[in-house]
Amino acid sequence: MNRTPLLLVATLLLTACEKPMPFESAETLAENPERLEELRLQCRDNWDKLGNAQCNAVTEAQRKRFMGKGTPYTPRPVKIFHSGTEEGR
């Protein structure tokens, strides 16, 4: 009976000591295309090993590099009819 709590504590300590994998943000990866390509291939081969957060950051970095900052929507007025002029009548 005394071994069960000791075993539980030992297991918790070992899992707490495990270092998490370093996480690279999408901004950092977008600036470093070599590392982005390396992680992209790793995500393609084994998504579960790298984890959802890292592979999602990789896909976001790819989107940023492909699309850029994007073009802001700036609507221009459209003149369908030339109202008020002699040419439009």
Secondary structure, DSSP 8 states (H G I E B T S, - for coil): --HHHHHHHHHHHHHHHS-------HHHHHH-HHHHHHHHHHHHH-HHHH-HHHHHHHHHHHHHHHHTT-----------S-TTSSTT-
